[in-house]
Amino acid sequence: MDAIRLDTAAALTGLSKRTLWRRLAGGALCAVDGAAGEATRVRLDEVLALSPLRLEAEARGMILDADRGAAPAQCELALLLLEHGWVTAAVAWLEKAARQLDAEALYWLGRCTLAGTGMVADETAGMEWLRQAARRGHVIAPQLMRHLQDPARPAQSPAELAAALDAIERTVVLQALRDTAAPA
């Protein structure tokens, strides 16, 4: 039986831990091994039944890995939550993965910081996240930093900056696809 921490259950359901505690007390959720307190774990199937997210079956492994602290899975869960508009929970998972220096999480935390997604927009802090991602080998981060550091770049609102960075990211990804598809 797969079980996850209450924090992870809150992220997947959009319910507060307090609400989840009430459901535990009322029997709508079962604590695994009868554990109580911060170490409380609940059955993943019960949590998924409460979640408005309709997740593919293969997401189970990613959720379990994220719950266990695997940074790549935490980043993947964050991106899934971002995709569904659950910005606050997504940023929290990106921060967890970034603390483990996951390049992809550092990159996305930079993007969120620059755009003001789930936080106040901060170009200096966003560039620092991108710089850390680049140092850890993220391929797109240096391209975005070049744009951000260009003295000829016009002033941009966070939304305009996000759109410009999206365009740069698309260009880099498409070029990489062309490069790998080109005959040797």
N, CA, C and O of each residue as an XYZ file, in Angstrom:
736
protein
N       0.850     -1.176      0.000
C       0.000      0.000      0.000
C       0.897      1.241      0.000
O       1.774      1.384      0.853
N       0.670      2.127     -0.958
C       1.458      3.341     -1.081
C       0.903      4.420     -0.159
O      -0.305      4.650     -0.101
N       1.813      5.079      0.562
C       1.402      6.128      1.491
C       2.291      7.348      1.311
O       3.458      7.238      0.937
N       1.711      8.520      1.585
C       2.436      9.787      1.468
C       2.194     10.632      2.715
O       1.240     10.415      3.463
N       3.084     11.598      2.914
C       2.962     12.509      4.044
C       1.763     13.434      3.852
O       1.288     13.638      2.735
N       1.292     13.982      4.949
C       0.149     14.876      4.914
C       0.443     16.137      4.093
O      -0.459     16.656      3.436
N       1.677     16.637      4.115
C       2.039     17.806      3.307
C       1.833     17.511      1.821
O       1.310     18.346      1.083
N       2.238     16.347      1.399
C       2.079     15.965      0.002
C       0.598     15.808     -0.329
O       0.154     16.202     -1.408
N      -0.159     15.240      0.591
C      -1.605     15.093      0.393
C      -2.261     16.462      0.228
O      -3.150     16.627     -0.606
N      -1.829     17.439      1.016
C      -2.383     18.789      0.901
C      -2.082     19.373     -0.472
O      -2.945     20.006     -1.079
N      -0.867     19.165     -0.964
C      -0.483     19.687     -2.280
C      -1.317     19.053     -3.389
O      -1.653     19.728     -4.362
N      -1.651     17.789     -3.263
C      -2.386     17.082     -4.312
C      -3.888     17.327     -4.283
O      -4.569     17.173     -5.297
N      -4.399     17.709     -3.121
C      -5.847     17.896     -3.004
C      -6.260     19.359     -2.994
O      -7.406     19.687     -3.300
N      -5.332     20.234     -2.643
C      -5.694     21.639     -2.479
C      -6.361     21.889     -1.133
O      -6.793     23.006     -0.847
N      -6.445     20.858     -0.315
C      -7.035     20.996      1.021
C      -5.949     21.369      2.021
O      -4.785     21.009      1.846
N      -6.328     22.080      3.055
C      -5.358     22.430      4.094
C      -5.061     21.195      4.949
O      -5.840     20.242      4.990
N      -3.925     21.241      5.621
C      -3.604     20.137      6.529
C      -4.666     20.037      7.619
O      -5.000     18.940      8.067
N      -5.187     21.168      8.040
C      -6.228     21.165      9.070
C      -7.460     20.398      8.592
O      -8.037     19.613      9.344
N      -7.861     20.628      7.336
C      -9.000     19.900      6.768
C      -8.684     18.413      6.671
O      -9.534     17.572      6.966
N      -7.471     18.092      6.261
C      -7.077     16.683      6.186
C      -7.093     16.038      7.571
O      -7.489     14.881      7.714
N      -6.662     16.784      8.591
C      -6.718     16.257      9.968
C      -8.169     15.952     10.359
O      -8.450     14.925     10.976
N      -9.085     16.856      9.993
C     -10.504     16.611     10.301
C     -10.993     15.353      9.596
O     -11.749     14.568     10.169
N     -10.563     15.163      8.360
C     -10.975     13.952      7.629
C     -10.375     12.699      8.258
O     -11.008     11.643      8.275
N      -9.160     12.816      8.772
C      -8.557     11.696      9.497
C      -9.365     11.389     10.756
O      -9.667     10.230     11.039
N      -9.710     12.429     11.506
C     -10.474     12.251     12.753
C     -11.857     11.675     12.477
O     -12.379     10.895     13.274
N     -12.453     12.061     11.340
C     -13.784     11.582     10.991
C     -13.796     10.239     10.282
O     -14.863      9.680     10.032
N     -12.616      9.714      9.955
C     -12.540      8.409      9.323
C     -12.595      8.432      7.797
O     -12.548      7.375      7.168
N     -12.694      9.618      7.191
C     -12.721      9.695      5.730
C     -11.349      9.393      5.135
O     -11.245      8.997      3.974
N     -10.309      9.576      5.923
C      -8.929      9.219      5.559
C      -8.388      8.328      6.666
O      -8.762      8.470      7.830
N      -7.514      7.421      6.298
C      -6.902      6.547      7.295
C      -5.410      6.826      7.379
O      -4.713      6.888      6.366
N      -4.936      6.992      8.607
C      -3.495      7.146      8.806
C      -2.861      5.765      8.684
O      -3.381      4.781      9.212
N      -1.750      5.707      7.993
C      -1.026      4.456      7.836
C      -0.235      4.209      9.111
O       0.383      5.129      9.648
N      -0.248      2.995      9.591
C       0.471      2.606     10.806
C       0.023      3.378     12.036
O       0.722      3.373     13.049
N      -1.126      4.041     11.974
C      -1.640      4.766     13.128
C      -0.775      5.927     13.562
O      -0.973      6.462     14.653
N       0.181      6.337     12.738
C       1.075      7.438     13.102
C       0.288      8.729     13.216
O      -0.665      8.960     12.471
N       0.697      9.565     14.156
C       0.061     10.869     14.331
C       1.144     11.932     14.385
O       2.307     11.633     14.656
N       0.765     13.150     14.131
C       1.724     14.253     14.165
C       2.273     14.540     12.789
O       1.671     14.176     11.778
N       3.430     15.201     12.752
C       4.036     15.603     11.485
C       4.418     14.409     10.614
O       4.519     14.544      9.395
N       4.632     13.243     11.225
C       5.031     12.057     10.465
C       3.827     11.295      9.907
O       3.993     10.221      9.329
N       2.634     11.833     10.071
C       1.434     11.139      9.606
C       1.504     10.888      8.104
O       1.821     11.773      7.310
N       1.200      9.660      7.757
C       1.166      9.263      6.347
C      -0.227      8.722      6.064
O      -0.845      8.073      6.908
N      -0.712      9.004      4.850
C      -2.040      8.560      4.436
C      -1.927      7.798      3.127
O      -0.947      7.928      2.394
N      -2.942      7.010      2.850
C      -2.934      6.190      1.638
C      -3.050      7.068      0.387
O      -3.922      7.932      0.293
N      -2.168      6.828     -0.545
C      -2.159      7.605     -1.786
C      -3.480      7.472     -2.532
O      -3.985      8.463     -3.060
N      -4.049      6.279     -2.587
C      -5.316      6.084     -3.295
C      -6.431      6.954     -2.707
O      -7.237      7.517     -3.447
N      -6.474      7.062     -1.381
C      -7.497      7.882     -0.731
C      -7.281      9.358     -1.057
O      -8.241     10.100     -1.266
N      -6.028      9.778     -1.099
C      -5.709     11.169     -1.417
C      -6.093     11.469     -2.865
O      -6.704     12.500     -3.146
N      -5.738     10.577     -3.775
C      -6.054     10.801     -5.186
C      -7.565     10.872     -5.415
O      -8.028     11.589     -6.302
N      -8.335     10.122     -4.608
C      -9.796     10.182     -4.724
C     -10.320     11.557     -4.309
O     -11.369     11.987     -4.790
N      -9.608     12.244     -3.431
C     -10.010     13.584     -2.982
C      -9.505     14.691     -3.908
O      -9.982     15.825     -3.845
N      -8.562     14.366     -4.746
C      -7.906     15.373     -5.573
C      -8.725     15.722     -6.809
O      -9.235     14.830     -7.488
N      -8.854     17.022     -7.109
C      -9.509     17.400     -8.359
C      -8.591     17.183     -9.569
O      -9.037     17.260    -10.714
N      -7.319     16.915     -9.310
C      -6.378     16.647    -10.401
C      -6.651     15.255    -10.943
O      -6.778     14.303    -10.173
N      -6.740     15.131    -12.238
C      -6.892     13.822    -12.855
C      -5.523     13.427    -13.377
O      -5.077     13.895    -14.425
N      -4.869     12.560    -12.627
C      -3.490     12.199    -12.923
C      -3.415     10.861    -13.635
O      -4.217      9.959    -13.395
N      -2.437     10.759    -14.510
C      -2.177      9.504    -15.198
C      -1.634      8.486    -14.199
O      -1.091      8.866    -13.162
N      -1.774      7.230    -14.494
C      -1.311      6.164    -13.603
C       0.186      6.269    -13.322
O       0.629      5.981    -12.210
N       0.977      6.684    -14.335
C       2.422      6.767    -14.127
C       2.822      7.895    -13.183
O       3.969      7.948    -12.737
N       1.894      8.795    -12.872
C       2.196      9.875    -11.923
C       2.371      9.341    -10.497
O       2.985     10.007     -9.662
N       1.848      8.168    -10.216
C       1.957      7.594     -8.864
C       3.409      7.477     -8.420
O       3.763      7.888     -7.315
N       4.241      6.919     -9.281
C       5.653      6.753     -8.932
C       6.334      8.086     -8.685
O       7.131      8.222     -7.757
N       6.017      9.077     -9.522
C       6.594     10.406     -9.357
C       6.158     11.013     -8.027
O       6.970     11.617     -7.326
N       4.899     10.860     -7.680
C       4.384     11.400     -6.415
C       5.089     10.739     -5.239
O       5.510     11.419     -4.304
N       5.218      9.425     -5.281
C       5.892      8.709     -4.190
C       7.349      9.138     -4.080
O       7.859      9.325     -2.975
N       8.025      9.296     -5.221
C       9.421      9.741     -5.205
C       9.535     11.170     -4.663
O      10.438     11.470     -3.883
N       8.624     12.042     -5.075
C       8.636     13.423     -4.575
C       8.427     13.440     -3.066
O       9.100     14.172     -2.340
N       7.490     12.629     -2.611
C       7.211     12.550     -1.173
C       8.426     12.062     -0.385
O       8.648     12.478      0.752
N       9.204     11.180     -1.000
C      10.410     10.649     -0.339
C      11.582     11.626     -0.399
O      12.609     11.401      0.241
N      11.436     12.715     -1.169
C      12.474     13.732     -1.209
C      13.349     13.744     -2.438
O      14.366     14.438     -2.451
N      12.992     12.995     -3.485
C      13.787     12.987     -4.713
C      13.561     14.296     -5.476
O      12.452     14.579     -5.931
N      14.619     15.080     -5.607
C      14.509     16.413     -6.207
C      13.924     16.408     -7.626
O      13.060     17.237     -7.914
N      14.357     15.509     -8.526
C      13.753     15.538     -9.869
C      12.242     15.299     -9.837
O      11.497     15.920    -10.595
N      11.798     14.409     -8.971
C      10.364     14.140     -8.851
C       9.643     15.328     -8.212
O       8.513     15.640     -8.588
N      10.283     15.989     -7.253
C       9.682     17.177     -6.646
C       9.490     18.269     -7.700
O       8.463     18.947     -7.723
N      10.486     18.431     -8.564
C      10.383     19.413     -9.638
C       9.270     19.017    -10.609
O       8.483     19.867    -11.026
N       9.201     17.761    -10.964
C       8.163     17.283    -11.877
C       6.770     17.500    -11.282
O       5.844     17.902    -11.986
N       6.629     17.232     -9.979
C       5.352     17.467     -9.309
C       5.020     18.958     -9.327
O       3.869     19.336     -9.546
N       6.021     19.800     -9.099
C       5.806     21.250     -9.137
C       5.310     21.699    -10.506
O       4.389     22.511    -10.602
N       5.920     21.171    -11.561
C       5.511     21.555    -12.911
C       4.088     21.077    -13.207
O       3.329     21.766    -13.887
N       3.731     19.907    -12.700
C       2.368     19.404    -12.851
C       1.379     20.335    -12.147
O       0.318     20.652    -12.683
N       1.746     20.765    -10.938
C       0.879     21.671    -10.182
C       0.780     23.033    -10.876
O      -0.295     23.631    -10.914
N       1.890     23.520    -11.420
C       1.863     24.782    -12.176
C       0.925     24.672    -13.372
O       0.157     25.588    -13.665
N       1.003     23.540    -14.051
C       0.158     23.301    -15.224
C      -1.324     23.398    -14.871
O      -2.140     23.809    -15.696
N      -1.660     23.023    -13.655
C      -3.056     23.062    -13.206
C      -3.398     24.374    -12.493
O      -4.506     24.536    -11.981
N      -2.447     25.301    -12.463
C      -2.712     26.604    -11.849
C      -2.567     26.642    -10.340
O      -2.997     27.607     -9.708
N      -1.978     25.627     -9.752
C      -1.793     25.578     -8.303
C      -0.424     26.159     -7.970
O       0.494     25.442     -7.573
N      -0.311     27.453     -8.138
C       0.959     28.154     -8.103
C       1.648     28.067     -6.741
O       2.840     27.765     -6.678
N       0.938     28.319     -5.672
C       1.557     28.328     -4.342
C       2.171     26.974     -4.012
O       3.314     26.897     -3.561
N       1.417     25.918     -4.236
C       1.938     24.574     -3.966
C       3.103     24.257     -4.893
O       4.085     23.644     -4.473
N       3.000     24.672     -6.152
C       4.073     24.412     -7.113
C       5.374     25.075     -6.686
O       6.433     24.447     -6.712
N       5.298     26.332     -6.296
C       6.507     27.050     -5.870
C       7.123     26.378     -4.644
O       8.346     26.286     -4.539
N       6.297     25.914     -3.727
C       6.821     25.226     -2.533
C       7.609     23.981     -2.930
O       8.664     23.713     -2.355
N       7.110     23.210     -3.911
C       7.828     22.012     -4.367
C       9.088     22.384     -5.131
O      10.105     21.700     -5.016
N       9.034     23.470     -5.918
C      10.253     23.928     -6.599
C      11.318     24.316     -5.578
O      12.497     24.012     -5.762
N      10.909     24.981     -4.513
C      11.860     25.381     -3.471
C      12.495     24.160     -2.799
O      13.690     24.160     -2.503
N      11.691     23.123     -2.563
C      12.245     21.898     -1.967
C      13.324     21.299     -2.866
O      14.403     20.934     -2.400
N      13.020     21.203     -4.151
C      13.979     20.624     -5.100
C      15.186     21.544     -5.288
O      16.311     21.065     -5.432
N      14.963     22.847     -5.286
C      16.064     23.806     -5.449
C      17.030     23.742     -4.259
O      18.235     23.929     -4.425
N      16.507     23.482     -3.083
C      17.399     23.339     -1.908
C      18.364     22.168     -2.084
O      19.424     22.122     -1.461
N      17.978     21.225     -2.946
C      18.860     20.093     -3.257
C      19.687     20.366     -4.517
O      20.370     19.479     -5.029
N      19.613     21.602     -5.003
C      20.390     22.075     -6.153
C      20.032     21.365     -7.453
O      20.895     21.159     -8.307
N      18.785     20.997     -7.605
C      18.307     20.406     -8.849
C      18.264     21.502     -9.916
O      17.570     22.504     -9.743
N      18.998     21.320    -11.015
C      19.130     22.354    -12.043
C      17.780     22.752    -12.636
O      17.530     23.938    -12.849
N      16.927     21.801    -12.901
C      15.620     22.100    -13.497
C      14.759     22.907    -12.520
O      14.069     23.841    -12.929
N      14.797     22.555    -11.245
C      14.033     23.304    -10.241
C      14.582     24.719    -10.091
O      13.815     25.675     -9.972
N      15.904     24.854    -10.096
C      16.515     26.186    -10.017
C      16.061     27.034    -11.202
O      15.726     28.208    -11.043
N      16.055     26.435    -12.382
C      15.620     27.128    -13.589
C      14.171     27.616    -13.448
O      13.880     28.790    -13.675
N      13.277     26.709    -13.077
C      11.864     27.075    -12.992
C      11.589     28.035    -11.845
O      10.695     28.876    -11.945
N      12.334     27.923    -10.773
C      12.182     28.883     -9.685
C      12.615     30.268    -10.170
O      12.005     31.275     -9.811
N      13.671     30.313    -10.988
C      14.082     31.569    -11.602
C      12.995     32.133    -12.498
O      12.693     33.325    -12.448
N      12.409     31.272    -13.317
C      11.328     31.726    -14.213
C      10.143     32.263    -13.410
O       9.584     33.305    -13.754
N       9.760     31.564    -12.351
C       8.642     32.015    -11.517
C       8.971     33.347    -10.838
O       8.118     34.231    -10.745
N      10.200     33.482    -10.369
C      10.620     34.714     -9.694
C      10.628     35.880    -10.666
O      10.187     36.974    -10.315
N      11.115     35.672    -11.867
C      11.140     36.736    -12.871
C       9.731     37.173    -13.268
O       9.478     38.362    -13.461
N       8.825     36.219    -13.390
C       7.465     36.514    -13.840
C       6.529     36.910    -12.707
O       5.420     37.383    -12.954
N       6.971     36.718    -11.458
C       6.079     36.998    -10.341
C       5.002     35.940    -10.191
O       3.890     36.233     -9.751
N       5.331     34.719    -10.556
C       4.394     33.599    -10.449
C       4.493     33.012     -9.040
O       5.469     32.339     -8.709
N       3.492     33.268     -8.228
C       3.474     32.762     -6.862
C       4.291     33.580     -5.883
O       4.453     33.189     -4.727
N       4.805     34.707     -6.332
C       5.630     35.575     -5.491
C       5.723     36.936     -6.167
O       5.252     37.116     -7.290
N       6.328     37.882     -5.481
C       6.559     39.190     -6.087
C       7.675     39.037     -7.117
O       8.698     38.406     -6.847
N       7.473     39.615     -8.292
C       8.500     39.551     -9.343
C       9.771     40.230     -8.854
O       9.733     41.316     -8.276
N      10.899     39.564     -9.098
C      12.194     40.093     -8.658
C      13.241     39.649     -9.673
O      13.653     38.489     -9.696
N      13.661     40.592    -10.508
C      14.591     40.256    -11.577
C      15.955     39.839    -11.041
O      16.567     38.914    -11.574
N      16.434     40.497    -10.009
C      17.745     40.155     -9.445
C      17.740     38.733     -8.884
O      18.640     37.943     -9.170
N      16.737     38.419     -8.097
C      16.650     37.074     -7.516
C      16.423     36.025     -8.603
O      16.999     34.938     -8.551
N      15.582     36.350     -9.589
C      15.332     35.419    -10.688
C      16.603     35.110    -11.459
O      16.850     33.961    -11.827
N      17.419     36.149    -11.705
C      18.688     35.922    -12.402
C      19.621     35.045    -11.570
O      20.353     34.224    -12.122
N      19.601     35.209    -10.266
C      20.463     34.378     -9.415
C      20.041     32.916     -9.496
O      20.900     32.036     -9.550
N      18.736     32.637     -9.504
C      18.275     31.254     -9.659
C      18.740     30.697    -11.000
O      19.211     29.563    -11.079
N      18.605     31.511    -12.065
C      19.054     31.061    -13.389
C      20.568     30.840    -13.413
O      21.050     29.889    -14.028
N      21.299     31.702    -12.757
C      22.759     31.551    -12.691
C      23.129     30.217    -12.025
O      24.020     29.504    -12.487
N      22.436     29.902    -10.948
C      22.703     28.623    -10.270
C      22.326     27.443    -11.171
O      23.027     26.432    -11.204
N      21.216     27.580    -11.898
C      20.807     26.509    -12.817
C      21.866     26.321    -13.901
O      22.217     25.191    -14.240
N      22.375     27.433    -14.446
C      23.399     27.358    -15.492
C      24.662     26.691    -14.959
O      25.275     25.879    -15.650
N      25.048     27.028    -13.743
C      26.239     26.416    -13.134
C      26.086     24.913    -12.983
O      27.073     24.178    -12.980
N      24.864     24.465    -12.859
C      24.613     23.034    -12.682
C      24.246     22.367    -14.004
O      23.746     21.242    -14.024
N      24.500     23.072    -15.111
C      24.371     22.445    -16.417
C      23.062     22.641    -17.147
O      22.859     22.025    -18.194
N      22.171     23.467    -16.646
C      20.915     23.676    -17.371
C      21.224     24.377    -18.684
O      21.884     25.416    -18.696
N      20.757     23.819    -19.779
C      21.119     24.279    -21.120
C      20.466     25.615    -21.490
O      21.089     26.428    -22.174
N      19.257     25.851    -21.065
C      18.523     27.055    -21.489
C      18.851     28.260    -20.616
O      18.796     29.394    -21.092
N      19.187     28.042    -19.364
C      19.422     29.152    -18.431
C      20.432     30.178    -18.955
O      20.171     31.374    -18.832
N      21.570     29.776    -19.530
C      22.516     30.795    -20.023
C      21.927     31.678    -21.126
O      22.240     32.865    -21.215
N      21.076     31.088    -21.960
C      20.439     31.865    -23.032
C      19.527     32.946    -22.446
O      19.499     34.078    -22.930
N      18.793     32.586    -21.413
C      17.899     33.557    -20.777
C      18.708     34.646    -20.074
O      18.342     35.822    -20.096
N      19.800     34.239    -19.459
C      20.644     35.220    -18.771
C      21.224     36.229    -19.762
O      21.320     37.416    -19.450
N      21.608     35.770    -20.943
C      22.122     36.702    -21.961
C      21.088     37.772    -22.276
O      21.412     38.955    -22.383
N      19.842     37.342    -22.422
C      18.764     38.297    -22.684
C      18.608     39.274    -21.513
O      18.500     40.485    -21.706
N      18.598     38.730    -20.317
C      18.398     39.566    -19.135
C      19.529     40.569    -18.925
O      19.304     41.669    -18.420
N      20.736     40.192    -19.311
C      21.896     41.052    -19.100
C      22.180     41.980    -20.277
O      23.115     42.780    -20.221
N      21.395     41.884    -21.328
C      21.608     42.720    -22.514
C      21.291     44.180    -22.172
O      20.153     44.499    -21.830
N      22.292     45.072    -22.261
C      22.043     46.480    -21.920
C      21.053     47.150    -22.873
O      20.469     48.178    -22.528
N      20.856     46.590    -24.056
C      19.918     47.166    -25.025
C      18.484     46.667    -24.808
O      17.556     47.115    -25.482
N      18.315     45.753    -23.878
C      16.965     45.204    -23.633
C      16.059     46.300    -23.093
O      16.425     47.007    -22.154
N      14.883     46.442    -23.682
C      13.952     47.461    -23.171
C      13.385     47.030    -21.814
O      13.397     45.848    -21.470
N      12.899     47.990    -21.069
C      12.214     47.675    -19.805
C      10.991     46.827    -20.136
O      10.262     47.113    -21.085
N      10.778     45.792    -19.349
C       9.665     44.882    -19.601
C       8.926     44.610    -18.304
O       9.535     44.466    -17.244
N       7.618     44.543    -18.400
C       6.819     44.124    -17.248
C       7.104     42.646    -17.008
O       7.636     41.979    -17.896
N       6.768     42.117    -15.840
C       6.977     40.679    -15.624
C       6.296     39.809    -16.685
O       6.857     38.795    -17.099
N       5.108     40.188    -17.123
C       4.408     39.395    -18.146
C       5.140     39.478    -19.490
O       5.279     38.471    -20.185
N       5.599     40.657    -19.848
C       6.348     40.810    -21.102
C       7.664     40.043    -21.034
O       8.079     39.415    -22.009
N       8.310     40.098    -19.887
C       9.568     39.373    -19.714
C       9.328     37.869    -19.828
O      10.100     37.164    -20.479
N       8.268     37.380    -19.202
C       7.947     35.951    -19.282
C       7.708     35.534    -20.730
O       8.162     34.470    -21.152
N       7.006     36.356    -21.484
C       6.745     36.039    -22.897
C       8.050     36.026    -23.695
O       8.251     35.156    -24.542
N       8.931     36.984    -23.428
C      10.221     37.026    -24.130
C      11.056     35.795    -23.791
O      11.693     35.213    -24.669
N      11.051     35.401    -22.523
C      11.819     34.227    -22.106
C      11.226     32.950    -22.692
O      11.960     32.028    -23.047
N       9.895     32.896    -22.793
C       9.245     31.746    -23.445
C       9.717     31.620    -24.890
O      10.000     30.521    -25.367
N       9.796     32.747    -25.575
C      10.224     32.741    -26.980
C      11.670     32.259    -27.105
O      11.993     31.491    -28.011
N      12.534     32.706    -26.201
C      13.932     32.259    -26.222
C      13.998     30.758    -25.955
O      14.728     30.033    -26.631
N      13.243     30.302    -24.982
C      13.227     28.874    -24.651
C      12.767     28.051    -25.853
O      13.372     27.027    -26.170
N      11.702     28.489    -26.522
C      11.215     27.779    -27.713
C      12.301     27.702    -28.778
O      12.510     26.652    -29.387
N      12.989     28.814    -29.000
C      14.047     28.854    -30.008
C      15.164     27.868    -29.677
O      15.637     27.144    -30.553
N      15.579     27.842    -28.423
C      16.659     26.938    -27.997
C      16.229     25.481    -28.167
O      16.990     24.658    -28.674
N      15.017     25.173    -27.743
C      14.523     23.793    -27.840
C      14.382     23.376    -29.307
O      14.786     22.274    -29.678
N      13.817     24.243    -30.133
C      13.671     23.906    -31.558
C      15.029     23.717    -32.225
O      15.187     22.827    -33.061
N      16.001     24.536    -31.870
C      17.343     24.388    -32.445
C      17.958     23.054    -32.018
O      18.589     22.371    -32.824
N      17.774     22.689    -30.751
C      18.300     21.411    -30.272
C      17.651     20.248    -31.022
O      18.321     19.273    -31.361
N      16.360     20.352    -31.277
C      15.668     19.309    -32.037
C      16.187     19.228    -33.461
O      16.388     18.135    -33.990
N      16.407     20.392    -34.093
C      16.976     20.400    -35.457
C      18.374     19.782    -35.465
O      18.718     19.011    -36.360
N      19.172     20.131    -34.458
C      20.544     19.613    -34.385
C      20.577     18.102    -34.230
O      21.432     17.434    -34.810
N      19.658     17.568    -33.457
C      19.654     16.112    -33.242
C      19.033     15.375    -34.418
O      19.308     14.191    -34.612
N      18.194     16.055    -35.214
C      17.570     15.417    -36.362
C      18.425     15.516    -37.619
O      18.182     14.797    -38.588
N      19.423     16.397    -37.616
C      20.262     16.593    -38.795
C      21.104     15.343    -39.045
O      21.598     14.726    -38.101
N      21.267     14.968    -40.325
C      22.101     13.803    -40.635
C      23.550     14.075    -40.261
O      24.030     15.203    -40.369
N      24.236     13.038    -39.825
C      25.626     13.175    -39.378
C      26.603     13.260    -40.514
O      27.807     13.378    -40.285
